[in-house]
Amino acid sequence: MPRWGIVGCARHDVSDQRHLRPASIAFMLLLLLLIHYLSPTSSWGYISQALIFHQVRKYLLMLDVRKDHVKFWRPQVLLMVSNPRSSVGLIKFINDIKKSGLYVLGHVQLGDLSTLPSDPLQSQYDSWLSLVDNLNIKSFVNLTLADSVRHGVQHLLFISGLGGMRPNTLVLGFYDDCLPKDKLIDPSLCQPRDPAGSLDELEQQSPLFHFASLRGSSDRQDYGEFGDGKVLGPQEYVAIIADAMKMLKNVVLARYFNDFDRAQVLSPPSSSPGKGAVYVDVWPVNLLRPDSSSYVDTCSLFLLQLACILNMVRAWRKATLRLFLCVEEGRSVRGSEEKLGQLLKELRIKAQVYSVPWDQQVALHWQRQGKWGKKQSSQSPDSAKEEEKQRPDEEEENDYVNSFPSNATRLSNDYLSAVNKLILDPARPAPAVRFLYLPRPPADTSRYTTYLHQLDLLTQDLGPTLLIHGVTPVITTDL
């Protein structure tokens, strides 16, 4: 039998001449690899597929969630995509930021299976998988059918992944009125990769992607209860954010990635203000709460971790991390910088620390204008107690750094615009991407629209920006 012939040849090669043993063994291993990777797929059997399945299942079972520890943490991302036509830049960027972790593309289609003759999602998988192949990203695809986008996202957060490989971070596009742009009109993406075929044949082939037209396009009529083509409103959007945090998932909101071109961003012209340098800006402070100027809470450390992971990716290694420390007059600037520098040294994060005075911006905050304090002092004890009952969402004082309590009704547009201009300082070279602190949504659902409006003002015209909120520890120095 052939296998006995292989054993006999191997025994002869190894035992005949000792000085040729290493070369013989290396040559045999090379032949095995060539046969494994270059041999045509057999229609009657495929032992490699069975071996791969067995090994993958074996090691997935070894990822026991009961043995989870902060030292095992890695980014495992679920990116919700409404329409891939307008999300190519974001899909590529999240592929970088996930590095060696899990990456899942999620999509929710509205519908009710009980009223349909068959599953409408089965015919869409080929287009999504072709998109993954053509964008050259390492991602899985999960599609679901639900009666609302909120319920569909909940489904995916509950069931995506296997064992210890489950998403721990939800990424959403930002909710605004910007019209999406079709980025799949590039012929290199829309046509199959067949170098043997002629150009005429490639033009005659049908495109790989059969996704719906974008809202606002000429060949699509606007639909939806909101009248602008959107399938969810601002209330439901913020509710998705709140749901993810309840499920202990980190949340990332990505804005202005419609025109994000990775190759162009990483190769700026030498005539640019930064003279060809690439920057990644990190603002690890809750800019909506000047009194919570701490950068060592869970959310701030999660920002630093994601920025560090991005900087470790090969294409982003030449980028410079700029960490901005907001300071007020009368506080020890040097002491804060030294403390932050020591923290970065312990975490082995290379970043340039900049102190940014923001006294003018803080002066516009309601806490510094004195109106609220005067109002409180002029209230009677009974009215104060009554108002306290009407604000059940106020959290404990030692827990407010990661919260967004009644700020939603007291922050002024002037303060938010001033902070926006502080971030958008033209004296500094514009970064490739910005990392900002995402406050927790208010517990009062009636304030969701106000909360979203404030995030809109805060990030207006900032370019590619990530609003990030971390709920689980990802960094420790106690090992």
C-alpha positions as CSV (number, residue, x, y, z in Angstrom):
1,M,0.0,0.0,0.0
2,P,1.2,3.6,-0.7
3,R,1.5,4.5,3.0
4,W,3.9,1.6,3.7
5,G,6.0,2.8,0.7
6,I,6.2,6.3,2.3
7,V,7.2,4.8,5.6
8,G,9.9,2.6,4.0
9,C,11.3,5.5,2.0
10,A,11.4,7.7,5.1
11,R,13.2,5.0,7.1
12,H,15.7,4.5,4.3
13,D,16.4,8.2,3.9
14,V,16.9,8.7,7.7
15,S,19.0,5.6,8.4
16,D,21.2,5.3,5.3
17,Q,23.5,8.3,5.5
18,R,23.6,10.4,8.7
19,H,25.0,13.6,7.2
20,L,22.1,13.7,4.7
21,R,19.3,13.2,7.3
22,P,18.5,16.9,7.9
23,A,18.3,17.6,4.2
24,S,16.1,14.6,3.5
25,I,13.7,15.5,6.3
26,A,13.5,19.1,5.1
27,F,12.9,18.0,1.5
28,M,10.1,15.7,2.6
29,L,8.4,18.4,4.7
30,L,8.7,20.8,1.7
31,L,7.0,18.2,-0.6
32,L,4.2,17.7,2.0
33,L,3.6,21.5,2.1
34,L,3.6,21.8,-1.6
35,I,1.1,19.0,-2.0
36,H,-1.1,20.4,0.7
37,Y,-1.3,23.9,-0.7
38,L,-0.9,23.4,-4.5
39,S,-2.8,20.2,-5.1
40,P,-6.2,20.6,-6.8
41,T,-9.3,20.1,-4.7
42,S,-10.7,16.6,-4.9
43,S,-14.3,16.0,-5.5
44,W,-14.4,12.7,-3.6
45,G,-12.6,13.6,-0.4
46,Y,-10.7,16.4,1.4
47,I,-8.8,15.3,4.5
48,S,-7.4,18.7,5.1
49,Q,-10.9,20.2,5.7
50,A,-11.7,17.5,8.3
51,L,-8.4,18.2,10.1
52,I,-9.0,22.0,10.0
53,F,-12.5,21.5,11.4
54,H,-11.3,19.2,14.2
55,Q,-8.5,21.6,15.2
56,V,-10.7,24.7,15.2
57,R,-13.4,23.0,17.3
58,K,-10.7,21.7,19.7
59,Y,-9.1,25.1,20.3
60,L,-12.5,27.0,20.4
61,L,-13.5,24.7,23.3
62,M,-10.2,25.6,25.0
63,L,-11.2,29.3,25.1
64,D,-13.2,28.9,28.3
65,V,-15.0,32.1,29.2
66,R,-14.9,31.1,32.8
67,K,-11.1,31.6,32.8
68,D,-11.4,35.0,31.3
69,H,-8.9,37.6,32.6
70,V,-7.8,41.1,31.6
71,K,-4.4,39.7,30.4
72,F,-6.3,37.7,27.7
73,W,-8.2,40.7,26.4
74,R,-8.2,41.5,22.8
75,P,-10.5,43.5,20.5
76,Q,-13.4,41.5,19.3
77,V,-15.5,43.8,17.2
78,L,-19.0,43.7,15.8
79,L,-19.3,46.4,13.2
80,M,-22.9,47.2,12.2
81,V,-23.2,48.1,8.5
82,S,-26.4,49.6,7.1
83,N,-25.2,49.5,3.5
84,P,-21.7,48.4,2.5
85,R,-21.7,50.9,-0.4
86,S,-21.1,53.8,1.9
87,S,-19.0,52.0,4.5
88,V,-15.9,50.8,2.7
89,G,-13.6,53.2,4.5
90,L,-14.9,52.3,7.9
91,I,-14.8,48.6,7.2
92,K,-11.1,48.8,6.2
93,F,-10.2,51.0,9.2
94,I,-11.9,48.7,11.8
95,N,-10.0,45.8,10.2
96,D,-6.8,47.6,11.3
97,I,-8.0,48.4,14.8
98,K,-9.1,44.9,15.5
99,K,-5.5,43.7,14.8
100,S,-5.4,40.0,15.9
101,G,-8.9,39.9,17.4
102,L,-12.3,38.9,16.1
103,Y,-14.0,40.9,13.4
104,V,-17.7,40.5,12.5
105,L,-19.7,42.5,10.0
106,G,-23.3,42.7,11.1
107,H,-26.4,43.7,9.2
108,V,-30.0,43.9,10.1
109,Q,-32.8,43.6,7.5
110,L,-36.2,44.6,8.5
111,G,-38.9,42.0,8.0
112,D,-41.0,39.2,9.5
113,L,-40.1,35.6,8.4
114,S,-43.7,34.4,9.1
115,T,-45.0,36.7,6.3
116,L,-42.3,35.7,3.8
117,P,-42.1,32.6,1.5
118,S,-38.4,32.0,2.2
119,D,-35.4,33.4,4.1
120,P,-34.4,36.6,2.2
121,L,-30.9,36.6,3.8
122,Q,-29.6,33.4,2.1
123,S,-29.2,35.1,-1.3
124,Q,-27.2,38.0,0.2
125,Y,-24.4,36.0,1.8
126,D,-22.5,35.7,-1.5
127,S,-22.4,39.4,-2.0
128,W,-21.1,40.0,1.6
129,L,-18.5,37.3,1.3
130,S,-17.3,38.6,-2.0
131,L,-17.0,42.1,-0.4
132,V,-14.8,40.6,2.4
133,D,-12.6,38.9,-0.2
134,N,-12.2,42.0,-2.4
135,L,-11.5,44.3,0.5
136,N,-8.9,41.8,1.7
137,I,-10.1,41.9,5.3
138,K,-10.3,39.1,7.9
139,S,-13.9,39.1,8.9
140,F,-17.0,37.0,9.4
141,V,-20.4,38.0,8.3
142,N,-23.6,37.8,10.4
143,L,-27.0,38.8,9.0
144,T,-30.3,38.8,10.8
145,L,-33.9,39.5,10.1
146,A,-35.8,41.5,12.8
147,D,-38.8,43.8,13.2
148,S,-36.5,46.7,14.2
149,V,-32.9,47.6,14.0
150,R,-32.6,47.7,17.7
151,H,-33.9,44.1,18.1
152,G,-31.6,43.0,15.3
153,V,-28.5,44.5,17.0
154,Q,-29.6,42.8,20.3
155,H,-29.8,39.4,18.4
156,L,-26.3,39.8,17.0
157,L,-24.8,40.9,20.3
158,F,-26.3,37.8,21.9
159,I,-25.5,35.1,19.4
160,S,-22.4,36.3,17.4
161,G,-19.3,34.3,17.8
162,L,-18.5,30.9,19.5
163,G,-17.3,30.1,22.9
164,G,-14.6,32.7,24.0
165,M,-14.6,34.3,20.6
166,R,-17.6,36.7,21.0
167,P,-17.7,40.4,20.2
168,N,-16.9,42.6,23.2
169,T,-17.1,45.9,21.3
170,L,-19.9,47.3,19.2
171,V,-19.1,49.8,16.4
172,L,-21.8,52.0,14.9
173,G,-21.7,54.7,12.3
174,F,-22.7,58.1,13.6
175,Y,-26.3,59.2,13.2
176,D,-26.4,62.5,11.2
177,D,-27.9,63.9,8.1
178,C,-24.9,63.5,5.8
179,L,-25.9,61.8,2.5
180,P,-24.0,58.6,2.0
181,K,-21.6,58.2,-1.0
182,D,-21.3,55.0,-3.0
183,K,-17.7,53.7,-2.7
184,L,-18.3,50.4,-4.5
185,I,-18.4,52.0,-7.9
186,D,-14.6,51.4,-8.2
187,P,-14.1,48.9,-11.0
188,S,-11.4,47.2,-9.1
189,L,-13.9,46.3,-6.4
190,C,-17.0,45.7,-8.5
191,Q,-15.4,43.2,-10.9
192,P,-14.1,39.7,-10.2
193,R,-10.4,39.2,-9.9
194,D,-9.6,37.2,-13.0
195,P,-6.3,38.3,-14.5
196,A,-6.6,35.7,-17.3
197,G,-9.7,37.4,-18.7
198,S,-9.6,40.2,-21.2
199,L,-11.0,43.7,-20.4
200,D,-14.0,43.2,-22.6
201,E,-14.9,40.0,-20.8
202,L,-14.5,41.7,-17.4
203,E,-16.8,44.5,-18.5
204,Q,-19.4,42.0,-19.6
205,Q,-19.4,40.1,-16.3
206,S,-22.0,41.1,-13.7
207,P,-20.8,42.9,-10.6
208,L,-20.1,40.8,-7.5
209,F,-22.1,43.0,-5.2
210,H,-25.9,43.2,-5.2
211,F,-26.5,45.6,-2.4
212,A,-29.5,48.0,-2.2
213,S,-29.1,51.6,-3.5
214,L,-28.2,54.2,-1.0
215,R,-30.8,56.5,0.4
216,G,-31.0,59.8,-1.5
217,S,-29.9,58.2,-4.8
218,S,-31.8,58.8,-8.0
219,D,-32.7,55.1,-8.5
220,R,-34.3,54.7,-5.1
221,Q,-37.3,56.2,-3.6
222,D,-37.0,57.3,0.0
223,Y,-38.9,55.1,2.4
224,G,-39.3,54.6,6.1
225,E,-41.4,56.3,8.8
226,F,-38.9,59.2,9.1
227,G,-39.3,60.3,5.5
228,D,-35.6,60.6,4.8
229,G,-34.8,57.1,3.9
230,K,-33.5,56.1,7.3
231,V,-34.7,52.9,8.9
232,L,-34.2,54.1,12.5
233,G,-34.6,57.4,14.3
234,P,-32.4,59.1,16.9
235,Q,-34.3,57.7,19.8
236,E,-33.8,54.1,18.7
237,Y,-30.1,54.8,17.8
238,V,-29.3,56.0,21.3
239,A,-31.3,53.1,22.7
240,I,-29.0,50.7,20.8
241,I,-26.0,52.4,22.5
242,A,-27.6,52.0,25.9
243,D,-28.5,48.4,25.3
244,A,-24.9,47.5,24.4
245,M,-23.6,49.1,27.6
246,K,-26.2,47.1,29.6
247,M,-24.8,44.0,28.0
248,L,-21.3,45.1,29.1
249,K,-20.1,45.8,25.5
250,N,-17.7,48.6,24.7
251,V,-19.2,51.1,22.3
252,V,-17.6,53.0,19.5
253,L,-19.3,55.6,17.3
254,A,-17.5,56.4,14.0
255,R,-18.1,59.7,12.3
256,Y,-16.8,61.2,9.0
257,F,-15.5,57.9,7.6
258,N,-17.5,58.2,4.4
259,D,-14.5,59.7,2.5
260,F,-11.8,57.9,4.5
261,D,-9.1,56.7,2.2
262,R,-6.5,54.6,4.1
263,A,-3.8,54.8,1.5
264,Q,-4.2,58.6,1.2
265,V,-4.3,59.2,4.9
266,L,-1.1,57.2,5.6
267,S,0.8,58.9,2.8
268,P,0.2,62.6,3.2
269,P,2.1,65.0,0.9
270,S,5.3,66.5,2.3
271,S,3.8,70.0,1.6
272,S,1.1,69.4,4.2
273,P,1.2,71.3,7.6
274,G,2.6,68.2,9.3
275,K,5.3,67.8,6.6
276,G,4.2,64.3,5.7
277,A,3.8,63.1,9.3
278,V,0.7,61.1,10.4
279,Y,-0.9,61.8,13.7
280,V,-3.5,60.0,15.9
281,D,-5.0,62.3,18.5
282,V,-6.4,61.0,21.8
283,W,-8.5,63.1,24.2
284,P,-9.0,60.7,27.2
285,V,-11.2,63.1,29.2
286,N,-14.9,63.4,29.4
287,L,-15.2,66.8,27.6
288,L,-18.8,67.2,28.6
289,R,-17.9,67.0,32.3
290,P,-15.0,69.4,33.1
291,D,-15.2,68.4,36.8
292,S,-14.3,64.8,35.8
293,S,-10.9,65.6,34.4
294,S,-9.6,62.1,35.2
295,Y,-7.7,60.1,32.6
296,V,-7.3,56.9,34.6
297,D,-10.9,55.6,34.6
298,T,-12.0,52.5,32.7
299,C,-13.2,54.5,29.6
300,S,-10.0,56.6,29.3
301,L,-7.7,53.5,29.6
302,F,-9.8,51.8,26.9
303,L,-9.2,54.8,24.6
304,L,-5.5,54.5,25.2
305,Q,-5.6,50.8,24.5
306,L,-7.4,51.1,21.2
307,A,-5.0,53.9,20.1
308,C,-2.0,51.8,21.0
309,I,-3.4,48.8,19.1
310,L,-3.9,51.0,16.0
311,N,-0.3,52.3,16.3
312,M,1.0,48.7,16.5
313,V,-0.5,47.8,13.1
314,R,2.2,47.7,10.5
315,A,0.6,50.3,8.3
316,W,0.2,52.7,11.3
317,R,3.5,52.2,13.0
318,K,4.9,55.5,11.6
319,A,1.9,57.4,13.1
320,T,2.6,59.5,16.2
321,L,0.2,59.4,19.1
322,R,-0.7,62.8,20.5
323,L,-2.3,62.7,23.9
324,F,-4.0,65.9,25.0
325,L,-4.3,66.8,28.7
326,C,-6.9,69.5,29.4
327,V,-5.8,71.7,32.3
328,E,-7.1,74.7,34.1
329,E,-5.4,77.7,35.6
330,G,-4.3,77.1,39.2
331,R,-3.7,73.4,38.8
332,S,-0.3,71.8,38.7
333,V,0.3,71.2,35.0
334,R,3.8,69.8,35.4
335,G,2.6,67.3,38.1
336,S,-0.3,66.1,35.8
337,E,2.1,65.6,32.9
338,E,4.6,63.7,35.0
339,K,1.8,61.5,36.4
340,L,0.5,60.8,32.9
341,G,3.9,60.2,31.6
342,Q,4.6,57.6,34.3
343,L,1.3,55.9,33.5
344,L,2.2,55.7,29.8
345,K,5.6,54.3,30.7
346,E,4.1,51.6,32.8
347,L,1.7,50.7,30.0
348,R,4.5,50.8,27.4
349,I,2.6,53.3,25.3
350,K,4.6,55.7,23.2
351,A,2.8,59.1,23.0
352,Q,3.5,62.8,23.0
353,V,1.7,64.5,25.8
354,Y,0.4,68.1,25.2
355,S,-1.2,70.3,27.9
356,V,-4.1,72.2,26.6
357,P,-5.5,75.1,28.6
358,W,-9.3,75.3,28.5
359,D,-10.3,77.9,31.0
360,Q,-12.3,79.9,28.4
361,Q,-14.3,76.8,27.5
362,V,-14.9,75.7,31.0
363,A,-16.1,79.2,31.9
364,L,-19.1,78.5,29.6
365,H,-20.1,75.3,31.4
366,W,-23.1,75.5,33.6
367,Q,-21.2,74.4,36.7
368,R,-18.9,77.4,36.5
369,Q,-21.5,80.0,35.7
370,G,-23.0,79.9,39.2
371,K,-26.6,79.9,38.0
372,W,-27.3,76.4,39.1
373,G,-25.7,76.9,42.5
374,K,-27.8,80.1,43.1
375,K,-30.9,78.2,42.0
376,Q,-30.2,75.4,44.5
377,S,-29.6,77.8,47.4
378,S,-32.8,79.7,46.6
379,Q,-35.0,76.6,46.6
380,S,-37.0,75.5,49.7
381,P,-36.2,72.1,51.2
382,D,-39.5,70.7,49.9
383,S,-39.0,71.9,46.3
384,A,-35.4,70.5,46.4
385,K,-36.7,67.1,47.5
386,E,-39.4,67.2,44.8
387,E,-36.8,67.9,42.1
388,E,-34.6,65.2,43.5
389,K,-37.4,62.7,43.0
390,Q,-37.8,63.9,39.4
391,R,-34.1,63.1,38.7
392,P,-33.8,59.4,39.5
393,D,-31.0,59.0,37.0
394,E,-28.4,60.9,39.1
395,E,-25.6,58.5,40.0
396,E,-23.4,58.3,43.0
397,E,-20.7,60.9,43.1
398,N,-17.8,58.5,42.9
399,D,-19.3,57.0,39.8
400,Y,-20.1,60.0,37.7
401,V,-17.0,60.0,35.6
402,N,-18.4,57.4,33.3
403,S,-21.9,58.7,33.5
404,F,-24.0,61.3,31.6
405,P,-26.5,62.5,34.2
406,S,-28.6,65.7,33.9
407,N,-25.9,67.4,31.9
408,A,-28.2,66.6,28.9
409,T,-30.5,69.5,29.9
410,R,-28.0,72.0,31.2
411,L,-25.1,72.0,28.6
412,S,-25.2,75.0,26.3
413,N,-24.5,75.0,22.6
414,D,-21.9,77.7,23.2
415,Y,-19.9,75.4,25.5
416,L,-20.1,72.5,23.0
417,S,-19.0,74.7,20.1
418,A,-16.1,76.1,22.1
419,V,-14.9,72.7,23.0
420,N,-15.2,71.7,19.3
421,K,-13.0,74.6,18.3
422,L,-10.5,73.6,21.0
423,I,-10.2,70.2,19.4
424,L,-10.1,71.6,15.9
425,D,-7.2,74.0,16.7
426,P,-5.8,75.0,13.3
427,A,-2.4,75.7,14.9
428,R,-1.9,71.9,15.1
429,P,-1.4,69.6,12.1
430,A,-4.7,67.8,11.4
431,P,-4.6,64.1,12.5
432,A,-5.6,61.1,10.5
433,V,-8.1,60.1,13.1
434,R,-9.3,61.4,16.5
435,F,-10.2,59.3,19.6
436,L,-12.7,61.0,21.9
437,Y,-14.4,60.0,25.2
438,L,-18.0,58.9,24.7
439,P,-20.2,59.7,27.8
440,R,-22.8,57.3,28.9
441,P,-26.4,58.0,27.6
442,P,-28.8,59.5,30.1
443,A,-31.0,57.1,32.0
444,D,-34.0,59.2,31.1
445,T,-35.0,58.1,27.6
446,S,-36.7,61.5,26.9
447,R,-33.2,63.0,26.8
448,Y,-31.8,60.7,24.1
449,T,-32.4,63.3,21.3
450,T,-30.6,66.0,23.3
451,Y,-27.7,63.7,24.1
452,L,-27.3,62.9,20.4
453,H,-27.5,66.6,19.5
454,Q,-24.7,67.4,21.9
455,L,-22.5,64.7,20.4
456,D,-23.2,66.1,17.0
457,L,-22.0,69.6,18.1
458,L,-19.0,68.2,19.9
459,T,-17.7,66.4,16.8
460,Q,-18.8,68.9,14.1
461,D,-16.3,69.0,11.2
462,L,-13.6,67.1,13.1
463,G,-12.8,64.7,10.3
464,P,-12.6,60.9,11.0
465,T,-13.5,60.6,14.7
466,L,-14.1,57.7,17.0
467,L,-16.3,58.3,20.1
468,I,-15.4,55.5,22.5
469,H,-16.9,54.2,25.7
470,G,-15.3,51.3,27.6
471,V,-17.2,49.3,30.2
472,T,-14.7,46.6,31.1
473,P,-11.1,46.8,32.3
474,V,-8.5,46.1,29.5
475,I,-5.3,47.2,31.2
476,T,-3.6,46.2,34.4
477,T,-0.2,46.6,36.0
478,D,-0.8,44.1,38.8
479,L,0.5,41.0,37.1
